[in-house]
Amino acid sequence: MTPQQRRLAAGLFVVAWGTNVSTPLILRYQDRLDLSNSAAVAIFSVYVGGILLALLFAGRLSDRFGRRPLVLPCTAASALGSLVMLAGRDSLALLLGGRFILGAVSGAMLSVGTAWMNELATDRSAEQRLRLATTTTVLLYAGFGFGPLTSAVYESIGPWPLVVPYLIHAAACAAAAVAMASLPETKSRDPHVSLRPRLGIPPAARPEFFRVLAPAAIWVFGFPSVSFALFPIILREAIGGADIILSGVIGTLTALVVLLARPIVARIGDPRRAIPVALVMGIGGYVVGTIAFATDAWWLAPVSAIALGTASGMLMSSGLAITEEIADDENRGALSSTFYLAAYSGMTMPLVITGLSNVMSTTWALVTVTAAAVVALGAVLA
């Protein structure tokens, strides 16, 4: 990475970090506010609404006004989201509001920031695109994993665990915003770009996008969200008193094993061949997690996390590489947002499973979602 890309990377990292500061603390909120499993999962899942709303407009806004006017304010707004979470420790409404803000800013920041990262590159070869996509994926997932780790550890050793982690994140956001303030704009203003949401998919690339990228993108977060947001909740009774620590470990493990994705994708070489391999790995992770729940074998949850996190990283890096390859200069921001739109929709998977659990057993709900992933694999291979 160039020095400019490193400064942008700091912003991407802290925003990704902020999305999961609260993840292991959801169990504490569940006890503090006497929440049902569905309400607890909703704290995690509501920010998907903010993400999806931001992704509908962020790409077009950045294609019209540039990258800086979105990335810098969104980094500051991530700090605001953490402060709302801090204030909401006794209010479900504020917790939902804080998570929604974090979702909106992360959706805008990660999609536009990814486009900006690519435009700051000096080498735009296919090999470099794959390397940069993989590096960006590792960076984002390192942020995703850093949040639950720091929160879970601090919760076990420090005072005010529902306050201090958010203050630390807010301060880091401020520092990152200052570091990025001097980055050059790479997209000139274009008043002719419509703000009406558009997919930004070049006509020639539409068959591949809808046949391969879209069904794969849903599982970018459809796999790991179940690992770090659902399994710790539904396995809580089997885990016992170490629930917060194990929740943090699972969240961090799910995110950091993305490091395994880099050599696997590099060895496969072609991102289009890596996608079905990743789907098979994720399906395997779902199967292991389902067995863990059905048998109370909570120690299988970290095993499932390794498979689900690796699959997610492979899907993200492969998807970003293909997205960058098929994008044109006019719609790069919009297409990046479209990919993330499909990916983040998978974050609702824990809520889908708890919803299905109201009409069938949780085990069968897990089996049903696993079957849906198998269907996606079939679509990609067709």
N, C-alpha and C positions, 0 to 999 in steps of 0.2 A: 504493500500500500504506500501511496505517496503521503507526505505530511498532511496535506489537505484532507485526504481520505481518512486519515487517522483521527483528525478532529471531528469529522462527521461521524466516524465510527463511535466516538465517545457519546455523541447525542443519541445514536441508535441504541447503544448499550443501556444508557440510563432510562430511556423510555421503555425498553423491553423489560428492564429490571422492575420498573414501577408496576407493570401489569400483574406481577406475581408476588409482590410484597405481602398481600393479604391472603394468599392461597392457604398456607398452613394455619393462619389465624381464623379461618372460617369455622373450624371446630370450636374455637374459643367463643366466637360470636354465637354459635349455635347454643352453647351452654348459657352464655350471658343473657341472651334474648329468648331462650326457650323456643328455638326454631325447629320446624320439621326438616326432614332430609331434603324435601323439595325446595323449601325456603332457603336452606343453606346452599344448595346447588345454585339457586337463583342469584345469590350474591356473586358467585363466580360467573354465571352465564349472562347476566344482564349487560355486561360490557360489550357483548357481541352486538347488541343493538346499536351502541355508539360506534363500534367499528364499522358496521355495515353502512350506517348513515354517512360516516366520514368518507368511506371508500366510494360511495356513489358520486361524490362531488370533489374530493381532494385532487384526484388526478387531473380533472378538467381545470380546476382552479390553478394548479401548478403549471399546466400547459399554457394557460392564458397569462398569469401574472408572474410566473417564475417559481423556482424552488425555495429560495430564501424566505419569501413572505409567508410560507406555510410552515417550514421546518422550525424556524426560530420561535415563533409564538407557540407552536405545539409542544416544544420542549418545556417552555415555561408553564404551559397549561397542564403538563404531566405533574408538575409540582403541586399545582392547585388541586388536582384530583387526589393526591396523597393527603393534602391538608383537609379535604372534605372527609376522607376516610377516617382521619384522626378525630375529627369532630363528631363522627357518626358512630362511635363505639357503643352508644346506647340507643341508637336509632336505626332501624332497618331501612327507613326511607332514605336517610343520609348515606348509608352504606351503598344502597342501590344507586343513588345519585353519583357518589364518588366513583364507583365502578363504571358507570356510564361515561363519565368524563374521561377516565383513563382509557376506556375503549375508543372513544372518539379521537383522542389525540394520538393514540398508538396506531390506529388505522390510517390516519393522515400522515403521521410521521414515518411509519415504516414503508408505506407505498411510495410516497414522494421522496423520502430519504434514499430508498433503494435506487430510484431513477437518477437522483443526483449523484449517488456513489458511482454509478456506471458512467455518467457524463464527465466526472472528474478523472476518469482513467485515461492514461496516455496510450495504452495498448488495447485495441478493440478487436483483437483476433478471437476466433472461436475458442481456442485453448484458454486464453486469458479471461474470456467471458465466463467459462465454466469455473475457472479458478476463483474469480472474484465472486461469483454467485455462491460458491461453496464457502468462501471466507466470510461473506456477509451472513450466510446462514449460521455458521458457527458463532459469529459475533452476537447475533440476535438470540440464539438459544443459550449462550453463556449468560446473557442478561436475564432471560426467562428463568434460568436455573439459579442465578445469584439471589433473586428475590426471596424464594421460599427458604433457601439455606440460611440467609442472614436472619430472617424473621423467626424461624424455628429455633436457631441457636440462641438468639437474644431472648426469646420467650422463656427459655429454660434457665437463663443466668442473670438477666438484667431486670431493673425496675421498669414499670410502665410499658409493657410489651406491645400494647395497642396504641402507643404514642410514638416512642423513639424511632422505630424503623421507618415510619413515614417522614419524620423530620429529617433523618439522614438522607432519604431519597430526594426530598425536596431541595436540600442543599446541593446534592450532586447534580440535579437538573439545572440549577442556577449556574453552577460552574461550567457545565457542558455548553449552555447557551452562550456564555461569555467566550468560550473557546471557539465556537462556530461563527461568532459574529463577523469575522473578517473573511470568511470563505467567499470565493467568487461566485457570482451567478452564472449558471451554464445555460439557462433557458431564457431568451429574451422575451419581453412582454409581447403578446400577440392578441390584440383586441378582437380579432376575427374568430378566435376560438370560442365556440359556444360553451356556455356553462351548463347546458342541459346534459345530464348524465349520458355517457356513451361508453360502449365496451372498448372501443379503440382497437378492435381486432381487424387487421388487414384482410380484405376479402379472400385473398389466396390462402390465408392461414386459418380460416374459420373451420374447415372440416377437422383439421388436426386439433384445434383448440377445444372444440366441443366433444370430440371423440376420445382424446387422450388427456389434455390438460385439465379440463373441467372435472371429469370424474375422479382424477387423481388428486386435484387440489383440495377437494372436500376433506380428504383424509390427512392432509398436512397437519391440521389441528384436531380432526375427528379422532385420530389415534391418541395423541398425548393428553388431550383434555380429559378423557376418561380415566387415564392413569393418575393424573395429579389432582383432579377435582372430584372424581366420583369414588374411586376405589378406597381412598382413606375414610370416606364417610360410610360407605356400606360395609366396610370391614372393621369399623370402629370397635364393635363389641368384641370381636375376636382379637384385636390388637391389644386392648387393655390400656394401661396407664401411659404407655409411650406413644399415644396417638399423634400428638403434635410433632414430636421429633420424627416419627416415621413418615408423617405427611410431608414434612420438609425434605426428608431424605428422598422420598419417592419423586417429589416435584423437581428437586435438583438433579436426581439421577436421570429422570426422563429428559430433561433439557440438555444435560452435559454429555450424554452418550451420543449426541449429534456429532461429537468428534469422531465417532466410529464411522459416520456416514461419509466423511471426506475421503478416506482411503478406499472405501468400497466403491463410491461413485467414480473416483479417479481410475480404479482398476477396471471397472466396466467400460469407462471411456465415453460411451454414448449415453446422454441423459435419457433418451427415449427407451433404451434398453434397461436403464436403472429403475424406471418407474414400476414395471411389473414386479421386479425383485423386491422393491420396497413394499408394495401392497401385500405380497405373500408374507413378508416379515411382520407387517402390522396385523394381519389376520391371525398369525401365530401368537402375537402378543395378546390379542383379544381372547383367544382360546385359553391361554394360560391364566389370564385374569378372571375369566368366567369360572375356571376350575378352582381358583383361589377362593372366590366368593361361595361357590356351591359346597366346598368342603371346609370352610373356615381356615384354610391354609394360608394365612396372611403373609407368610414368608415368601410366597410365590409372587406377591405384588411387585417387589423390586425386580424380579426376573421378567415379569410382564413389562415393567417400565423400560427395561433395557431394549426389548424388542420394539416397543411402541415409539420410544424416543429416536432410535436409529432409523426406523421406517420414516418417521416424520422428517428427520433431517435430510434423508435421501430424496424424499418427495419435494421438499422445499428447494434444495439446491438444484435438482434436475428441472423443476418447474420454472425457477427463475432463469436458468440458462436458456431454456427453450423460449421463454417470454422475451428475453433480451434479443434473441436471435430473430424472432419473427416481427419484432416491433419496428415501426418507422419513426423518424424523428418527430413528426407532428403529433403522434398519439402515444409516445412512450409512457408518459405519466398515466394516461387513461388505461392503457393495457396493463401496466403494473398494478394499478388499483383493481382492475377486473380480476386479475389472478388472486390478489389478496382477498377480494370480496368472496370468491369461491372458497378460498382456504379458510377464512375466518368463520364462514357459515358452519364449518365443522365443529366450532367451539360450542355449539348448542347440543352436541351429542350427549353430554351428561344429563341435560334437561330432557332430551328426547327419551333417554333410558328411564329416568325417574317417572316421566309421564306414562310410558308404556307399562311401568310397574304398577300403575293404578288399575290396569285392566288385565294384567297377567303377572306371573311371578317375575322377580328381578332376574332370576336365572334365564328365563325365556326371553326377557327383554334384551339381555346381553347376547343371547343366541341370535335374536332377530337382527340386531345391529351388525353382528359379525357376518350374517348372511348378506346384508346389504353391501358390505365391503367385498365379499366374494363376487357379487354382481358387478361392482365397479371394476374388479380385476378382469372379469369376462369382457366388459366393454372396451377396456384398454387393449386387450389381446385380440379383439375381433378384427 
